[in-house]
């Protein structure tokens, strides 16, 4: 079951590598890449959602400390789906 918690951060990381410098993308600037997350941050599944948020944030912190993605810092924008 522990491997499920690594699927989302790995997917987000791999998806972020595919960003190109073509036309402007929503959430992508010269200095930042914003990635959205909808998760249960309240309600009966809140603990799961909060831990996913912490895991993603920890991974983004490590990527940003290493210089980001092509110089862009990753930013997580989380919204509560209220599960």
Backbone atoms as SQL, in Angstrom:
CREATE TABLE atoms (id INTEGER PRIMARY KEY, chain TEXT, resi INTEGER, resn TEXT, atom TEXT, x REAL, y REAL, z REAL);
INSERT INTO atoms VALUES
  (1, 'A', 1, 'UNK', 'N', 0.808, -1.198, 0.000),
  (2, 'A', 1, 'UNK', 'CA', 0.000, 0.000, 0.000),
  (3, 'A', 1, 'UNK', 'C', 0.855, 1.267, 0.000),
  (4, 'A', 2, 'UNK', 'N', 2.067, 1.203, 0.514),
  (5, 'A', 2, 'UNK', 'CA', 2.894, 2.399, 0.587),
  (6, 'A', 2, 'UNK', 'C', 3.254, 2.932, -0.798),
  (7, 'A', 3, 'UNK', 'N', 3.322, 2.062, -1.793),
  (8, 'A', 3, 'UNK', 'CA', 3.703, 2.520, -3.130),
  (9, 'A', 3, 'UNK', 'C', 2.656, 3.436, -3.731),
  (10, 'A', 4, 'UNK', 'N', 1.407, 3.335, -3.331),
  (11, 'A', 4, 'UNK', 'CA', 0.361, 4.205, -3.862),
  (12, 'A', 4, 'UNK', 'C', 0.640, 5.669, -3.544),
  (13, 'A', 5, 'UNK', 'N', 1.257, 5.941, -2.421),
  (14, 'A', 5, 'UNK', 'CA', 1.507, 7.322, -2.009),
  (15, 'A', 5, 'UNK', 'C', 2.570, 7.990, -2.866),
  (16, 'A', 6, 'UNK', 'N', 3.376, 7.218, -3.573),
  (17, 'A', 6, 'UNK', 'CA', 4.427, 7.783, -4.408),
  (18, 'A', 6, 'UNK', 'C', 3.983, 7.974, -5.853),
  (19, 'A', 7, 'UNK', 'N', 2.840, 7.443, -6.212),
  (20, 'A', 7, 'UNK', 'CA', 2.387, 7.531, -7.601),
  (21, 'A', 7, 'UNK', 'C', 2.141, 8.971, -8.014),
  (22, 'A', 8, 'UNK', 'N', 1.381, 9.724, -7.241),
  (23, 'A', 8, 'UNK', 'CA', 1.052, 11.103, -7.612),
  (24, 'A', 8, 'UNK', 'C', 2.287, 12.000, -7.692),
  (25, 'A', 9, 'UNK', 'N', 3.163, 12.031, -6.683),
  (26, 'A', 9, 'UNK', 'CA', 4.341, 12.897, -6.805),
  (27, 'A', 9, 'UNK', 'C', 5.230, 12.521, -7.992),
  (28, 'A', 10, 'UNK', 'N', 5.378, 11.236, -8.259),
  (29, 'A', 10, 'UNK', 'CA', 6.203, 10.821, -9.390),
  (30, 'A', 10, 'UNK', 'C', 5.554, 11.247, -10.698),
  (31, 'A', 11, 'UNK', 'N', 4.234, 11.068, -10.802),
  (32, 'A', 11, 'UNK', 'CA', 3.520, 11.488, -12.008),
  (33, 'A', 11, 'UNK', 'C', 3.681, 12.988, -12.221),
  (34, 'A', 12, 'UNK', 'N', 3.508, 13.774, -11.168),
  (35, 'A', 12, 'UNK', 'CA', 3.629, 15.226, -11.298),
  (36, 'A', 12, 'UNK', 'C', 5.038, 15.622, -11.715),
  (37, 'A', 13, 'UNK', 'N', 6.031, 14.962, -11.155),
  (38, 'A', 13, 'UNK', 'CA', 7.405, 15.265, -11.517),
  (39, 'A', 13, 'UNK', 'C', 7.655, 14.955, -12.987),
  (40, 'A', 14, 'UNK', 'N', 7.238, 13.788, -13.433),
  (41, 'A', 14, 'UNK', 'CA', 7.452, 13.416, -14.832),
  (42, 'A', 14, 'UNK', 'C', 6.675, 14.332, -15.776),
  (43, 'A', 15, 'UNK', 'N', 5.469, 14.695, -15.386),
  (44, 'A', 15, 'UNK', 'CA', 4.677, 15.609, -16.217),
  (45, 'A', 15, 'UNK', 'C', 5.349, 16.970, -16.312),
  (46, 'A', 16, 'UNK', 'N', 5.976, 17.411, -15.234),
  (47, 'A', 16, 'UNK', 'CA', 6.613, 18.721, -15.244),
  (48, 'A', 16, 'UNK', 'C', 7.852, 18.750, -16.145),
  (49, 'A', 17, 'UNK', 'N', 8.457, 17.610, -16.391),
  (50, 'A', 17, 'UNK', 'CA', 9.625, 17.556, -17.266),
  (51, 'A', 17, 'UNK', 'C', 9.258, 17.784, -18.732),
  (52, 'A', 18, 'UNK', 'N', 8.009, 17.614, -19.073),
  (53, 'A', 18, 'UNK', 'CA', 7.557, 17.728, -20.452),
  (54, 'A', 18, 'UNK', 'C', 7.176, 19.165, -20.820),
  (55, 'A', 19, 'UNK', 'N', 7.458, 20.121, -19.966),
  (56, 'A', 19, 'UNK', 'CA', 7.103, 21.519, -20.214),
  (57, 'A', 19, 'UNK', 'C', 8.101, 22.119, -21.206),
  (58, 'A', 20, 'UNK', 'N', 7.596, 22.797, -22.211),
  (59, 'A', 20, 'UNK', 'CA', 8.456, 23.438, -23.198),
  (60, 'A', 20, 'UNK', 'C', 8.290, 24.948, -23.116),
  (61, 'A', 21, 'UNK', 'N', 9.170, 25.656, -23.789),
  (62, 'A', 21, 'UNK', 'CA', 9.146, 27.118, -23.753),
  (63, 'A', 21, 'UNK', 'C', 8.355, 27.691, -24.921),
  (64, 'A', 22, 'UNK', 'N', 7.336, 26.990, -25.395),
  (65, 'A', 22, 'UNK', 'CA', 6.523, 27.473, -26.500),
  (66, 'A', 22, 'UNK', 'C', 5.530, 28.513, -25.983),
  (67, 'A', 23, 'UNK', 'N', 4.315, 28.464, -26.439),
  (68, 'A', 23, 'UNK', 'CA', 3.282, 29.427, -26.034),
  (69, 'A', 23, 'UNK', 'C', 3.064, 29.349, -24.530),
  (70, 'A', 24, 'UNK', 'N', 2.614, 30.460, -23.973),
  (71, 'A', 24, 'UNK', 'CA', 2.370, 30.537, -22.528),
  (72, 'A', 24, 'UNK', 'C', 1.327, 29.507, -22.117),
  (73, 'A', 25, 'UNK', 'N', 1.579, 28.832, -21.021),
  (74, 'A', 25, 'UNK', 'CA', 0.663, 27.847, -20.468),
  (75, 'A', 25, 'UNK', 'C', 0.097, 28.398, -19.164),
  (76, 'A', 26, 'UNK', 'N', -1.131, 28.048, -18.874),
  (77, 'A', 26, 'UNK', 'CA', -1.736, 28.456, -17.611),
  (78, 'A', 26, 'UNK', 'C', -0.923, 27.855, -16.468),
  (79, 'A', 27, 'UNK', 'N', -0.488, 28.690, -15.544),
  (80, 'A', 27, 'UNK', 'CA', 0.281, 28.226, -14.399),
  (81, 'A', 27, 'UNK', 'C', 1.781, 28.158, -14.624),
  (82, 'A', 28, 'UNK', 'N', 2.241, 28.486, -15.815),
  (83, 'A', 28, 'UNK', 'CA', 3.671, 28.432, -16.108),
  (84, 'A', 28, 'UNK', 'C', 4.164, 29.823, -16.464),
  (85, 'A', 29, 'UNK', 'N', 5.156, 30.290, -15.724),
  (86, 'A', 29, 'UNK', 'CA', 5.788, 31.568, -16.025),
  (87, 'A', 29, 'UNK', 'C', 7.282, 31.321, -16.203),
  (88, 'A', 30, 'UNK', 'N', 8.029, 32.375, -16.386),
  (89, 'A', 30, 'UNK', 'CA', 9.482, 32.238, -16.514),
  (90, 'A', 30, 'UNK', 'C', 10.138, 31.775, -15.221),
  (91, 'A', 31, 'UNK', 'N', 9.454, 31.991, -14.081),
  (92, 'A', 31, 'UNK', 'CA', 10.071, 31.670, -12.799),
  (93, 'A', 31, 'UNK', 'C', 9.311, 30.632, -11.979),
  (94, 'A', 32, 'UNK', 'N', 8.121, 30.216, -12.438),
  (95, 'A', 32, 'UNK', 'CA', 7.293, 29.355, -11.598),
  (96, 'A', 32, 'UNK', 'C', 6.445, 28.402, -12.444),
  (97, 'A', 33, 'UNK', 'N', 6.214, 27.221, -11.866),
  (98, 'A', 33, 'UNK', 'CA', 5.258, 26.264, -12.412),
  (99, 'A', 33, 'UNK', 'C', 4.278, 25.957, -11.295),
  (100, 'A', 34, 'UNK', 'N', 3.021, 26.318, -11.496),
  (101, 'A', 34, 'UNK', 'CA', 1.985, 26.032, -10.504),
  (102, 'A', 34, 'UNK', 'C', 1.264, 24.757, -10.889),
  (103, 'A', 35, 'UNK', 'N', 1.158, 23.865, -9.912),
  (104, 'A', 35, 'UNK', 'CA', 0.465, 22.607, -10.131),
  (105, 'A', 35, 'UNK', 'C', -0.667, 22.518, -9.114),
  (106, 'A', 36, 'UNK', 'N', -1.857, 22.216, -9.608),
  (107, 'A', 36, 'UNK', 'CA', -3.034, 22.159, -8.755),
  (108, 'A', 36, 'UNK', 'C', -3.295, 20.777, -8.195),
  (109, 'A', 37, 'UNK', 'N', -3.917, 20.774, -7.032),
  (110, 'A', 37, 'UNK', 'CA', -4.278, 19.537, -6.362),
  (111, 'A', 37, 'UNK', 'C', -5.651, 19.720, -5.724),
  (112, 'A', 38, 'UNK', 'N', -6.567, 18.835, -6.031),
  (113, 'A', 38, 'UNK', 'CA', -7.823, 18.748, -5.302),
  (114, 'A', 38, 'UNK', 'C', -7.727, 17.485, -4.470),
  (115, 'A', 39, 'UNK', 'N', -7.945, 17.615, -3.166),
  (116, 'A', 39, 'UNK', 'CA', -7.830, 16.466, -2.276),
  (117, 'A', 39, 'UNK', 'C', -8.727, 16.684, -1.072),
  (118, 'A', 40, 'UNK', 'N', -8.973, 15.603, -0.365),
  (119, 'A', 40, 'UNK', 'CA', -9.762, 15.681, 0.865),
  (120, 'A', 40, 'UNK', 'C', -8.875, 16.265, 1.965),
  (121, 'A', 41, 'UNK', 'N', -9.029, 17.543, 2.216),
  (122, 'A', 41, 'UNK', 'CA', -8.275, 18.196, 3.293),
  (123, 'A', 41, 'UNK', 'C', -9.144, 18.374, 4.525),
  (124, 'A', 42, 'UNK', 'N', -10.428, 18.042, 4.380),
  (125, 'A', 42, 'UNK', 'CA', -11.364, 18.013, 5.504),
  (126, 'A', 42, 'UNK', 'C', -12.279, 16.811, 5.278),
  (127, 'A', 43, 'UNK', 'N', -13.060, 16.468, 6.295),
  (128, 'A', 43, 'UNK', 'CA', -13.956, 15.327, 6.162),
  (129, 'A', 43, 'UNK', 'C', -13.288, 14.026, 6.579),
  (130, 'A', 44, 'UNK', 'N', -13.959, 12.896, 6.314),
  (131, 'A', 44, 'UNK', 'CA', -13.470, 11.608, 6.812),
  (132, 'A', 44, 'UNK', 'C', -12.142, 11.141, 6.201),
  (133, 'A', 45, 'UNK', 'N', -11.779, 11.642, 5.041),
  (134, 'A', 45, 'UNK', 'CA', -10.512, 11.236, 4.404),
  (135, 'A', 45, 'UNK', 'C', -9.448, 12.327, 4.512),
  (136, 'A', 46, 'UNK', 'N', -9.643, 13.259, 5.412),
  (137, 'A', 46, 'UNK', 'CA', -8.739, 14.410, 5.517),
  (138, 'A', 46, 'UNK', 'C', -7.296, 14.012, 5.780),
  (139, 'A', 47, 'UNK', 'N', -7.091, 13.005, 6.607),
  (140, 'A', 47, 'UNK', 'CA', -5.714, 12.620, 6.940),
  (141, 'A', 47, 'UNK', 'C', -4.974, 12.150, 5.692),
  (142, 'A', 48, 'UNK', 'N', -5.637, 11.406, 4.836),
  (143, 'A', 48, 'UNK', 'CA', -5.030, 10.954, 3.591),
  (144, 'A', 48, 'UNK', 'C', -4.686, 12.142, 2.696),
  (145, 'A', 49, 'UNK', 'N', -5.634, 13.053, 2.513),
  (146, 'A', 49, 'UNK', 'CA', -5.405, 14.221, 1.669),
  (147, 'A', 49, 'UNK', 'C', -4.276, 15.101, 2.182),
  (148, 'A', 50, 'UNK', 'N', -4.240, 15.300, 3.480),
  (149, 'A', 50, 'UNK', 'CA', -3.195, 16.140, 4.071),
  (150, 'A', 50, 'UNK', 'C', -1.818, 15.499, 3.914),
  (151, 'A', 51, 'UNK', 'N', -1.761, 14.181, 4.046),
  (152, 'A', 51, 'UNK', 'CA', -0.467, 13.492, 3.896),
  (153, 'A', 51, 'UNK', 'C', -0.003, 13.496, 2.440),
  (154, 'A', 52, 'UNK', 'N', -0.948, 13.386, 1.505),
  (155, 'A', 52, 'UNK', 'CA', -0.564, 13.512, 0.094),
  (156, 'A', 52, 'UNK', 'C', -0.008, 14.912, -0.163),
  (157, 'A', 53, 'UNK', 'N', -0.672, 15.921, 0.398),
  (158, 'A', 53, 'UNK', 'CA', -0.218, 17.302, 0.236),
  (159, 'A', 53, 'UNK', 'C', 1.192, 17.469, 0.807),
  (160, 'A', 54, 'UNK', 'N', 1.432, 16.921, 1.984),
  (161, 'A', 54, 'UNK', 'CA', 2.762, 17.011, 2.599),
  (162, 'A', 54, 'UNK', 'C', 3.820, 16.295, 1.749),
  (163, 'A', 55, 'UNK', 'N', 3.470, 15.134, 1.200),
  (164, 'A', 55, 'UNK', 'CA', 4.413, 14.389, 0.363),
  (165, 'A', 55, 'UNK', 'C', 4.774, 15.144, -0.907),
  (166, 'A', 56, 'UNK', 'N', 3.768, 15.703, -1.548),
  (167, 'A', 56, 'UNK', 'CA', 4.011, 16.486, -2.763),
  (168, 'A', 56, 'UNK', 'C', 4.856, 17.704, -2.435),
  (169, 'A', 57, 'UNK', 'N', 4.500, 18.393, -1.355),
  (170, 'A', 57, 'UNK', 'CA', 5.243, 19.589, -0.967),
  (171, 'A', 57, 'UNK', 'C', 6.696, 19.269, -0.648),
  (172, 'A', 58, 'UNK', 'N', 6.932, 18.136, 0.015),
  (173, 'A', 58, 'UNK', 'CA', 8.307, 17.730, 0.326),
  (174, 'A', 58, 'UNK', 'C', 9.097, 17.469, -0.960),
  (175, 'A', 59, 'UNK', 'N', 8.463, 16.828, -1.917),
  (176, 'A', 59, 'UNK', 'CA', 9.130, 16.548, -3.190),
  (177, 'A', 59, 'UNK', 'C', 9.412, 17.842, -3.949),
  (178, 'A', 60, 'UNK', 'N', 8.451, 18.753, -3.968),
  (179, 'A', 60, 'UNK', 'CA', 8.650, 20.040, -4.633),
  (180, 'A', 60, 'UNK', 'C', 9.764, 20.831, -3.963),
  (181, 'A', 61, 'UNK', 'N', 9.846, 20.771, -2.651),
  (182, 'A', 61, 'UNK', 'CA', 10.910, 21.471, -1.916),
  (183, 'A', 61, 'UNK', 'C', 12.277, 20.942, -2.339),
  (184, 'A', 62, 'UNK', 'N', 12.389, 19.627, -2.493),
  (185, 'A', 62, 'UNK', 'CA', 13.660, 19.030, -2.922),
  (186, 'A', 62, 'UNK', 'C', 14.004, 19.452, -4.353),
  (187, 'A', 63, 'UNK', 'N', 13.014, 19.440, -5.235),
  (188, 'A', 63, 'UNK', 'CA', 13.255, 19.853, -6.622),
  (189, 'A', 63, 'UNK', 'C', 13.660, 21.324, -6.666),
  (190, 'A', 64, 'UNK', 'N', 12.958, 22.167, -5.913),
  (191, 'A', 64, 'UNK', 'CA', 13.267, 23.599, -5.894),
  (192, 'A', 64, 'UNK', 'C', 14.644, 23.874, -5.324),
  (193, 'A', 65, 'UNK', 'N', 15.048, 23.105, -4.313),
  (194, 'A', 65, 'UNK', 'CA', 16.377, 23.285, -3.719),
  (195, 'A', 65, 'UNK', 'C', 17.482, 22.932, -4.716),
  (196, 'A', 66, 'UNK', 'N', 17.146, 22.065, -5.673),
  (197, 'A', 66, 'UNK', 'CA', 18.119, 21.667, -6.697),
  (198, 'A', 66, 'UNK', 'C', 18.050, 22.560, -7.934),
  (199, 'A', 67, 'UNK', 'N', 17.292, 23.644, -7.850),
  (200, 'A', 67, 'UNK', 'CA', 17.227, 24.578, -8.973),
  (201, 'A', 67, 'UNK', 'C', 15.926, 24.570, -9.744),
  (202, 'A', 68, 'UNK', 'N', 14.983, 23.730, -9.328),
  (203, 'A', 68, 'UNK', 'CA', 13.687, 23.701, -9.993),
  (204, 'A', 68, 'UNK', 'C', 13.728, 22.937, -11.297),
  (205, 'A', 69, 'UNK', 'N', 12.754, 23.198, -12.152),
  (206, 'A', 69, 'UNK', 'CA', 12.661, 22.588, -13.472),
  (207, 'A', 69, 'UNK', 'C', 13.018, 23.660, -14.491),
  (208, 'A', 70, 'UNK', 'N', 14.168, 23.500, -15.115),
  (209, 'A', 70, 'UNK', 'CA', 14.667, 24.497, -16.060),
  (210, 'A', 70, 'UNK', 'C', 14.625, 25.902, -15.455),
  (211, 'A', 71, 'UNK', 'N', 15.023, 25.984, -14.169),
  (212, 'A', 71, 'UNK', 'CA', 15.084, 27.264, -13.480),
  (213, 'A', 71, 'UNK', 'C', 13.767, 27.731, -12.883),
  (214, 'A', 72, 'UNK', 'N', 12.703, 27.004, -13.109),
  (215, 'A', 72, 'UNK', 'CA', 11.392, 27.394, -12.574),
  (216, 'A', 72, 'UNK', 'C', 11.116, 26.648, -11.273),
  (217, 'A', 73, 'UNK', 'N', 10.614, 27.354, -10.293),
  (218, 'A', 73, 'UNK', 'CA', 10.253, 26.761, -9.013),
  (219, 'A', 73, 'UNK', 'C', 8.866, 26.145, -9.108),
  (220, 'A', 74, 'UNK', 'N', 8.675, 24.991, -8.465),
  (221, 'A', 74, 'UNK', 'CA', 7.372, 24.343, -8.421),
  (222, 'A', 74, 'UNK', 'C', 6.569, 24.874, -7.245),
  (223, 'A', 75, 'UNK', 'N', 5.304, 25.175, -7.484),
  (224, 'A', 75, 'UNK', 'CA', 4.402, 25.650, -6.447),
  (225, 'A', 75, 'UNK', 'C', 3.154, 24.784, -6.464),
  (226, 'A', 76, 'UNK', 'N', 2.754, 24.279, -5.305),
  (227, 'A', 76, 'UNK', 'CA', 1.549, 23.475, -5.185),
  (228, 'A', 76, 'UNK', 'C', 0.397, 24.363, -4.740),
  (229, 'A', 77, 'UNK', 'N', -0.701, 24.315, -5.481),
  (230, 'A', 77, 'UNK', 'CA', -1.917, 25.039, -5.123),
  (231, 'A', 77, 'UNK', 'C', -2.954, 23.983, -4.770),
  (232, 'A', 78, 'UNK', 'N', -3.291, 23.868, -3.483),
  (233, 'A', 78, 'UNK', 'CA', -4.208, 22.834, -3.018),
  (234, 'A', 78, 'UNK', 'C', -5.591, 23.403, -2.744),
  (235, 'A', 79, 'UNK', 'N', -6.601, 22.624, -3.106),
  (236, 'A', 79, 'UNK', 'CA', -7.987, 22.965, -2.800),
  (237, 'A', 79, 'UNK', 'C', -8.650, 21.769, -2.163),
  (238, 'A', 80, 'UNK', 'N', -9.491, 22.031, -1.200),
  (239, 'A', 80, 'UNK', 'CA', -10.187, 20.986, -0.453),
  (240, 'A', 80, 'UNK', 'C', -11.440, 20.555, -1.220),
  (241, 'A', 81, 'UNK', 'N', -11.548, 19.250, -1.474),
  (242, 'A', 81, 'UNK', 'CA', -12.762, 18.758, -2.124),
  (243, 'A', 81, 'UNK', 'C', -13.820, 18.362, -1.097),
  (244, 'A', 82, 'UNK', 'N', -13.486, 18.480, 0.187),
  (245, 'A', 82, 'UNK', 'CA', -14.450, 18.276, 1.258),
  (246, 'A', 82, 'UNK', 'C', -14.975, 16.861, 1.433),
  (247, 'A', 83, 'UNK', 'N', -14.258, 15.891, 0.929),
  (248, 'A', 83, 'UNK', 'CA', -14.726, 14.512, 1.011),
  (249, 'A', 83, 'UNK', 'C', -15.324, 14.263, 2.349);
